[in-house]
Amino acid sequence: MIIKNGQVFNSNGRFIPADVELAGDRIVKVAPAGTLHGDEELDAAGKYVTPGFVDIHIHGAAGSDFCDGMDGSDKYVRAMQKYLGSQGVTSFLGTTMAFSEEILDRIFDTARPIFGQEGYGAVLRGVNMEGPFFNKAKKGAQAEEYIIDPDWEMFQRLWERSGHNIRLVDVAPELPGALEFAQKASKLCTVSIAHTCATYEEATAAFANGFTHTTHLFNAMPAFTHRAPGVVGAASDFAEHIEMICDGIHLNPAVVRAVFNMFGPDRVCIISDAMQACGMPNGEYSLGGQKVFMTDGLATLADGTIAGSATCQAEGFRRAVKFGVPLESALKAATINPARAAGLDDEVGSIAVGKRADVLVLGADLHPEHIFIGGKEL
């Protein structure tokens, strides 16, 4: 398949007029527009040709949750894969909640055979282990009964149980043993500040001891103020990447714009933090074993606490552009940056020769008109 004459988003985060050739599951050529020819061609004139979206923080969608797999069935992940693929999300990390080791074992046992499998839609590329190493004072929608201090031995066992597929682990750095944990865990995966009461000084120490990432910036952490910059200030100084939920509910559009101005185009990762209600009608759902009520895109626990998002990452990307973020910056934050943050960029996240043929053709409204996953069009 040759995708011709499109505005191709290259690995430098810029649009160039080009042709892209897909063969098997790979991108095999990128050449000046109009120069490639073949038996099967798709004219993308006037369209954007982009990498597939990479969501490194998603709990669920289409009425299913990654953690529902604790019952041993893979049908929940399959439902997520089908829905996400249809939206242009081609790779994702199944994100857990704060649970006991026994429950996490069961979730990982179900997911382990699925990692990297193709043919179902979006490809499950690993785990984002969000919990249980959090500060209870910033638990958000996490179940307090499961929250504990960082436990390196437990994490090692879970790392093995996952088949070495934990790509990201979220930790409150002010907890006892957190810095020592991060020094070790950072040799295996990305370590992220999350659900924390850390001060600027505590967060700075974290970034000096193996932390490189920050989970859903501004949410479940102290406020950023002019005398107490907290995690946000430390992340601005030292984080390699930060996550941001761009549904317009978790953050005001002005904050979305400010984050891109503050961190630049290379460090922001747009995530969904989506749960079961994503892609579903208003109603009652579940997250981490707790009831969640979703009305018009707002998902909350019974006490009003925001409980994840009901907005797909692809829509979050479009909303960021609507909020005034430059198209190239928003697109980089939904593709190249998250792939790099999770250590997936050797395979996905950009249009380059040798990468997987996960390619979207977007119309002027930024919705996908053609979706290729592993070289096959959905």
C-alpha positions, 0 to 999 in steps of 0.5 A: 500500500502506498499512501500518496500526496499527504501531509506526512507528520514526520519523526521531527514533529513536522508536516511534509508533503510525502508518500508513505509505502507500507509492506507487511506490518512495516513502513518501508519507504517515505519519499517526496510526494508523487514519487512512489507508485504501486498496484495499491495506492491511496490518494491522501491529497489534502489530508494529514498522514500521521502515526497512530495514537499511543495512549500510555494511561487508560483504564478502560473503554467500551464498557470494559476495564483492563482490570476486569481481566482478574476473572481470567477472561480476555474479553474485556481487553478485546473490547477495549482493543476494538473500540480504541482501534476504531478511534485511531488509538493503535497502541496502549498500556493497560492501566491498573488501579491500587489492588492487592498483589493477589488481584494484580497477579490475576490481572497480569496472568490474563494480560500476559498472553495478549501483550503485542498480539495483533489483529484485534484493533489497538495493540496492548503494549504493556502495563501502566501500574498505577498503584498501590504505592500512593499517599492516601491523602491524594488517593483520588478514585483509588481504593484506600484499603489497597494503598501501601508504601513502595514495596520493591520485592512485591514489584519484582514479583509483579514484574516477573508475573507480567512477563517483564511488561510493566512499562510504567510504575506510579509512586508517591515519592515522599513515602518511606522507601520511595527513592530507593524503590525508584533507583531500582525500578528505573532500571526496569521501566519508567517511574512516575510521580503520582497521587502525591503530597510531595513538596517541590524539594521532595519532588526534586529529590525524586527526579534525582533518584530515578523518577522521570515522569509525572502522572496526570499533571495537576490532578492528585497532587498539590496545587502549583502556587507562586511560593510553593511550586510543588510537583508541577514546579519540579516537573517543569525543571526536571521531568522528561515527560508529563501526562495531561488529560485534555478532556476539558474537565480535568483541566481548564483549557487555559491550563492546557495551553499553559502546560504546552507553553511551560513544558514545550512540545517535546515533554507533554503526553496527552493521555485519556485516563479513560475508564469503562464509560469511554464510548458509552452512554450516560450511566453507572460504571465501575473503576477499581471496584468502586461505582462511578456515575458518568453524565455528559462526559463527567465521571465521578464517585458517589461523593463527587470525586472525579474518577478517570475520564470518559473521553478517548485520547483521540478526542483529547488530542482534537480538544487540545487543538480546539483549546489553541494548542498548535496542531503539531504540538498536540499531535506530537503529544499524542504519538511521539512523546508517549511512545518515548516515555514508555520505551515504545518508540523503537516500534511505534509513535512515528512515521519512519522507515522500519517502524510498525505500519500504524498509520492514520489518514486524518481529514480536516476535522482531525478524525481518522478517515483511514486507519492502518494497524500493522499495515492492515486497514480497519 
